[in-house]
Amino acid sequence: MRSLLKKGDKLKRFSDGKTFTYAGKDDSEDENYGHVEEMAVPVYLPDFEKVEPK
């Protein structure tokens, strides 16, 4: 999923609908993890969906 995102993309968390801003990949080689601006730890990207701009 990480390869489909670019810095600044909005992501919505499935569990609660909260929106985050994608900040970039994390230090691992795992495509399923990345950073969002609102959190200090890497997040599991399959728990989010990309919000398409209107």
Biopython code that builds the backbone (N, CA, C, O; Angstrom):
import numpy as np
from Bio.PDB.StructureBuilder import StructureBuilder

atoms = [
    (1, "MET", "N", (0.832, -1.196, 0.000)),
    (1, "MET", "CA", (0.000, 0.000, 0.000)),
    (1, "MET", "C", (0.870, 1.252, 0.000)),
    (1, "MET", "O", (0.506, 2.269, -0.590)),
    (2, "ARG", "N", (2.003, 1.173, 0.654)),
    (2, "ARG", "CA", (2.879, 2.332, 0.790)),
    (2, "ARG", "C", (3.251, 2.927, -0.563)),
    (2, "ARG", "O", (3.389, 4.144, -0.687)),
    (3, "SER", "N", (3.414, 2.082, -1.576)),
    (3, "SER", "CA", (3.807, 2.565, -2.897)),
    (3, "SER", "C", (2.698, 3.373, -3.572)),
    (3, "SER", "O", (2.966, 4.101, -4.528)),
    (4, "LEU", "N", (1.466, 3.258, -3.095)),
    (4, "LEU", "CA", (0.336, 3.988, -3.671)),
    (4, "LEU", "C", (0.146, 5.369, -3.044)),
    (4, "LEU", "O", (-0.670, 6.161, -3.515)),
    (5, "LEU", "N", (0.898, 5.655, -1.985)),
    (5, "LEU", "CA", (0.719, 6.900, -1.238)),
    (5, "LEU", "C", (1.858, 7.865, -1.484)),
    (5, "LEU", "O", (2.988, 7.460, -1.761)),
    (6, "LYS", "N", (1.546, 9.149, -1.379)),
    (6, "LYS", "CA", (2.583, 10.170, -1.412)),
    (6, "LYS", "C", (2.367, 11.104, -0.229)),
    (6, "LYS", "O", (1.261, 11.203, 0.303)),
    (7, "LYS", "N", (3.423, 11.782, 0.174)),
    (7, "LYS", "CA", (3.366, 12.670, 1.330)),
    (7, "LYS", "C", (2.221, 13.670, 1.171)),
    (7, "LYS", "O", (2.063, 14.299, 0.125)),
    (8, "GLY", "N", (1.432, 13.799, 2.231)),
    (8, "GLY", "CA", (0.313, 14.731, 2.220)),
    (8, "GLY", "C", (-1.029, 14.076, 1.925)),
    (8, "GLY", "O", (-2.068, 14.705, 2.127)),
    (9, "ASP", "N", (-1.041, 12.818, 1.448)),
    (9, "ASP", "CA", (-2.306, 12.118, 1.204)),
    (9, "ASP", "C", (-3.071, 11.957, 2.510)),
    (9, "ASP", "O", (-2.473, 11.755, 3.567)),
    (10, "LYS", "N", (-4.371, 12.045, 2.434)),
    (10, "LYS", "CA", (-5.227, 11.856, 3.606)),
    (10, "LYS", "C", (-5.640, 10.393, 3.695)),
    (10, "LYS", "O", (-5.994, 9.767, 2.695)),
    (11, "LEU", "N", (-5.589, 9.859, 4.916)),
    (11, "LEU", "CA", (-5.971, 8.477, 5.190)),
    (11, "LEU", "C", (-7.031, 8.466, 6.271)),
    (11, "LEU", "O", (-6.941, 9.213, 7.245)),
    (12, "LYS", "N", (-8.048, 7.612, 6.100)),
    (12, "LYS", "CA", (-9.095, 7.482, 7.103)),
    (12, "LYS", "C", (-8.969, 6.118, 7.759)),
    (12, "LYS", "O", (-8.909, 5.098, 7.073)),
    (13, "ARG", "N", (-8.927, 6.097, 9.100)),
    (13, "ARG", "CA", (-8.807, 4.847, 9.848)),
    (13, "ARG", "C", (-10.160, 4.142, 9.860)),
    (13, "ARG", "O", (-11.183, 4.748, 10.178)),
    (14, "PHE", "N", (-10.153, 2.855, 9.511)),
    (14, "PHE", "CA", (-11.391, 2.077, 9.457)),
    (14, "PHE", "C", (-12.095, 2.007, 10.807)),
    (14, "PHE", "O", (-13.322, 2.091, 10.861)),
    (15, "SER", "N", (-11.351, 1.855, 11.889)),
    (15, "SER", "CA", (-11.963, 1.604, 13.194)),
    (15, "SER", "C", (-12.805, 2.760, 13.718)),
    (15, "SER", "O", (-13.825, 2.530, 14.367)),
    (16, "ASP", "N", (-12.399, 4.000, 13.450)),
    (16, "ASP", "CA", (-13.140, 5.128, 14.020)),
    (16, "ASP", "C", (-13.405, 6.277, 13.044)),
    (16, "ASP", "O", (-14.043, 7.264, 13.410)),
    (17, "GLY", "N", (-12.919, 6.156, 11.805)),
    (17, "GLY", "CA", (-13.168, 7.185, 10.808)),
    (17, "GLY", "C", (-12.306, 8.427, 10.933)),
    (17, "GLY", "O", (-12.496, 9.383, 10.181)),
    (18, "LYS", "N", (-11.353, 8.435, 11.875)),
    (18, "LYS", "CA", (-10.483, 9.597, 12.063)),
    (18, "LYS", "C", (-9.545, 9.737, 10.864)),
    (18, "LYS", "O", (-9.071, 8.739, 10.321)),
    (19, "THR", "N", (-9.281, 10.980, 10.454)),
    (19, "THR", "CA", (-8.445, 11.265, 9.297)),
    (19, "THR", "C", (-7.029, 11.644, 9.734)),
    (19, "THR", "O", (-6.834, 12.390, 10.694)),
    (20, "PHE", "N", (-6.054, 11.113, 9.005)),
    (20, "PHE", "CA", (-4.634, 11.357, 9.256)),
    (20, "PHE", "C", (-3.976, 11.795, 7.959)),
    (20, "PHE", "O", (-4.530, 11.609, 6.876)),
    (21, "THR", "N", (-2.783, 12.383, 8.077)),
    (21, "THR", "CA", (-2.017, 12.829, 6.918)),
    (21, "THR", "C", (-0.775, 11.953, 6.777)),
    (21, "THR", "O", (0.042, 11.868, 7.695)),
    (22, "TYR", "N", (-0.640, 11.303, 5.622)),
    (22, "TYR", "CA", (0.507, 10.431, 5.380)),
    (22, "TYR", "C", (1.783, 11.258, 5.326)),
    (22, "TYR", "O", (1.850, 12.264, 4.619)),
    (23, "ALA", "N", (2.805, 10.827, 6.084)),
    (23, "ALA", "CA", (4.058, 11.572, 6.165)),
    (23, "ALA", "C", (5.202, 10.871, 5.448)),
    (23, "ALA", "O", (6.215, 11.507, 5.155)),
    (24, "GLY", "N", (5.072, 9.589, 5.158)),
    (24, "GLY", "CA", (6.128, 8.870, 4.458)),
    (24, "GLY", "C", (6.336, 7.480, 5.004)),
    (24, "GLY", "O", (5.673, 7.057, 5.951)),
    (25, "LYS", "N", (7.282, 6.766, 4.383)),
    (25, "LYS", "CA", (7.535, 5.396, 4.800)),
    (25, "LYS", "C", (8.307, 5.359, 6.108)),
    (25, "LYS", "O", (8.946, 6.337, 6.497)),
    (26, "ASP", "N", (8.239, 4.222, 6.778)),
    (26, "ASP", "CA", (9.012, 4.059, 8.008)),
    (26, "ASP", "C", (10.358, 3.435, 7.654)),
    (26, "ASP", "O", (10.679, 3.279, 6.476)),
    (27, "ASP", "N", (11.136, 3.082, 8.652)),
    (27, "ASP", "CA", (12.483, 2.555, 8.425)),
    (27, "ASP", "C", (12.508, 1.101, 7.986)),
    (27, "ASP", "O", (13.544, 0.623, 7.524)),
    (28, "SER", "N", (11.412, 0.393, 8.114)),
    (28, "SER", "CA", (11.390, -1.020, 7.739)),
    (28, "SER", "C", (11.203, -1.182, 6.233)),
    (28, "SER", "O", (10.866, -0.227, 5.534)),
    (29, "GLU", "N", (11.417, -2.358, 5.761)),
    (29, "GLU", "CA", (11.198, -2.672, 4.348)),
    (29, "GLU", "C", (9.768, -3.178, 4.119)),
    (29, "GLU", "O", (9.414, -3.528, 2.993)),
    (30, "ASP", "N", (8.952, -3.220, 5.166)),
    (30, "ASP", "CA", (7.581, -3.742, 5.086)),
    (30, "ASP", "C", (6.663, -2.699, 4.466)),
    (30, "ASP", "O", (6.499, -1.606, 5.009)),
    (31, "GLU", "N", (6.066, -3.038, 3.325)),
    (31, "GLU", "CA", (5.147, -2.135, 2.605)),
    (31, "GLU", "C", (3.906, -1.790, 3.414)),
    (31, "GLU", "O", (3.214, -0.826, 3.089)),
    (32, "ASN", "N", (3.606, -2.554, 4.461)),
    (32, "ASN", "CA", (2.376, -2.358, 5.220)),
    (32, "ASN", "C", (2.500, -1.324, 6.337)),
    (32, "ASN", "O", (1.523, -1.067, 7.040)),
    (33, "TYR", "N", (3.676, -0.727, 6.517)),
    (33, "TYR", "CA", (3.870, 0.242, 7.590)),
    (33, "TYR", "C", (4.351, 1.575, 7.041)),
    (33, "TYR", "O", (5.114, 1.622, 6.077)),
    (34, "GLY", "N", (3.901, 2.656, 7.660)),
    (34, "GLY", "CA", (4.308, 3.998, 7.282)),
    (34, "GLY", "C", (4.029, 4.952, 8.418)),
    (34, "GLY", "O", (3.507, 4.559, 9.461)),
    (35, "HIS", "N", (4.380, 6.207, 8.213)),
    (35, "HIS", "CA", (4.180, 7.230, 9.239)),
    (35, "HIS", "C", (3.059, 8.185, 8.828)),
    (35, "HIS", "O", (2.879, 8.487, 7.649)),
    (36, "VAL", "N", (2.318, 8.648, 9.820)),
    (36, "VAL", "CA", (1.351, 9.723, 9.633)),
    (36, "VAL", "C", (1.782, 10.869, 10.542)),
    (36, "VAL", "O", (2.379, 10.641, 11.594)),
    (37, "GLU", "N", (1.483, 12.090, 10.138)),
    (37, "GLU", "CA", (1.933, 13.273, 10.880)),
    (37, "GLU", "C", (1.396, 13.317, 12.306)),
    (37, "GLU", "O", (2.060, 13.846, 13.197)),
    (38, "GLU", "N", (0.224, 12.778, 12.531)),
    (38, "GLU", "CA", (-0.441, 12.905, 13.829)),
    (38, "GLU", "C", (0.018, 11.890, 14.873)),
    (38, "GLU", "O", (-0.404, 11.970, 16.026)),
    (39, "MET", "N", (0.868, 10.942, 14.497)),
    (39, "MET", "CA", (1.321, 9.912, 15.435)),
    (39, "MET", "C", (2.844, 9.780, 15.356)),
    (39, "MET", "O", (3.434, 9.972, 14.293)),
    (40, "ALA", "N", (3.472, 9.451, 16.485)),
    (40, "ALA", "CA", (4.927, 9.356, 16.552)),
    (40, "ALA", "C", (5.453, 7.966, 16.197)),
    (40, "ALA", "O", (6.658, 7.786, 16.026)),
    (41, "VAL", "N", (4.560, 6.988, 16.087)),
    (41, "VAL", "CA", (4.973, 5.618, 15.791)),
    (41, "VAL", "C", (4.454, 5.207, 14.410)),
    (41, "VAL", "O", (3.467, 5.763, 13.929)),
    (42, "PRO", "N", (5.116, 4.235, 13.772)),
    (42, "PRO", "CA", (4.606, 3.743, 12.484)),
    (42, "PRO", "C", (3.209, 3.137, 12.650)),
    (42, "PRO", "O", (2.887, 2.582, 13.700)),
    (43, "VAL", "N", (2.399, 3.249, 11.619)),
    (43, "VAL", "CA", (1.048, 2.687, 11.644)),
    (43, "VAL", "C", (0.948, 1.570, 10.615)),
    (43, "VAL", "O", (1.696, 1.539, 9.638)),
    (44, "TYR", "N", (0.014, 0.657, 10.850)),
    (44, "TYR", "CA", (-0.251, -0.452, 9.943)),
    (44, "TYR", "C", (-1.209, 0.058, 8.868)),
    (44, "TYR", "O", (-2.399, 0.238, 9.125)),
    (45, "LEU", "N", (-0.690, 0.288, 7.675)),
    (45, "LEU", "CA", (-1.455, 0.956, 6.615)),
    (45, "LEU", "C", (-2.721, 0.222, 6.170)),
    (45, "LEU", "O", (-3.680, 0.893, 5.792)),
    (46, "PRO", "N", (-2.787, -1.123, 6.192)),
    (46, "PRO", "CA", (-4.057, -1.773, 5.820)),
    (46, "PRO", "C", (-5.229, -1.429, 6.749)),
    (46, "PRO", "O", (-6.377, -1.729, 6.420)),
    (47, "ASP", "N", (-4.963, -0.811, 7.894)),
    (47, "ASP", "CA", (-6.036, -0.352, 8.791)),
    (47, "ASP", "C", (-6.635, 0.972, 8.336)),
    (47, "ASP", "O", (-7.531, 1.501, 8.994)),
    (48, "PHE", "N", (-6.151, 1.519, 7.213)),
    (48, "PHE", "CA", (-6.567, 2.818, 6.710)),
    (48, "PHE", "C", (-7.008, 2.718, 5.252)),
    (48, "PHE", "O", (-6.622, 1.793, 4.536)),
    (49, "GLU", "N", (-7.814, 3.673, 4.827)),
    (49, "GLU", "CA", (-8.142, 3.804, 3.419)),
    (49, "GLU", "C", (-7.783, 5.218, 2.978)),
    (49, "GLU", "O", (-7.904, 6.175, 3.743)),
    (50, "LYS", "N", (-7.343, 5.327, 1.744)),
    (50, "LYS", "CA", (-6.975, 6.624, 1.194)),
    (50, "LYS", "C", (-8.242, 7.408, 0.908)),
    (50, "LYS", "O", (-9.192, 6.865, 0.344)),
    (51, "VAL", "N", (-8.268, 8.669, 1.285)),
    (51, "VAL", "CA", (-9.400, 9.554, 1.014)),
    (51, "VAL", "C", (-9.077, 10.307, -0.256)),
    (51, "VAL", "O", (-8.111, 11.068, -0.320)),
    (52, "GLU", "N", (-9.893, 10.085, -1.261)),
    (52, "GLU", "CA", (-9.678, 10.758, -2.556)),
    (52, "GLU", "C", (-10.166, 12.201, -2.466)),
    (52, "GLU", "O", (-11.246, 12.455, -1.932)),
    (53, "PRO", "N", (-9.383, 13.147, -2.983)),
    (53, "PRO", "CA", (-9.822, 14.548, -2.977)),
    (53, "PRO", "C", (-11.066, 14.721, -3.836)),
    (53, "PRO", "O", (-11.253, 14.022, -4.832)),
    (54, "LYS", "N", (-11.897, 15.647, -3.443)),
    (54, "LYS", "CA", (-13.151, 15.878, -4.178)),
    (54, "LYS", "C", (-12.954, 16.894, -5.261)),
    (54, "LYS", "O", (-13.897, 17.217, -5.984)),
]
sb = StructureBuilder()
sb.init_structure("model")
sb.init_model(0)
sb.init_chain("A")
sb.init_seg("    ")
for serial, (resi, resn, name, xyz) in enumerate(atoms, 1):
    if name == "N":
        sb.init_residue(resn, " ", resi, " ")
    sb.init_atom(name, np.array(xyz, "f"), 0.0, 1.0, " ", f" {name:<3s}", serial, name[0])
structure = sb.get_structure()
